[in-house]
């Protein structure tokens, strides 16, 4: 389902001449989502180290990804 929504977003962005880039953020431990985004043409632009805190000494990085259209 997510892939269908992302494909619709990408198609819309291609038709909209003012959109040049689509960006997103994802938890670094979400391997399935990162793989899907890469399959759809998104590239990793950066990593926010220890961006989110889930408890005492429990941090997760955030991966910033984007795709030019």
Buried (B, 14 or more C-beta within 10 A) or exposed (E): EEEEEBEEBBEEBEEEEEBEEBEBEBBBEEEEBBEBBEEBBBEBEEEEEEBEEEEEEEEBBBBBBBBEB
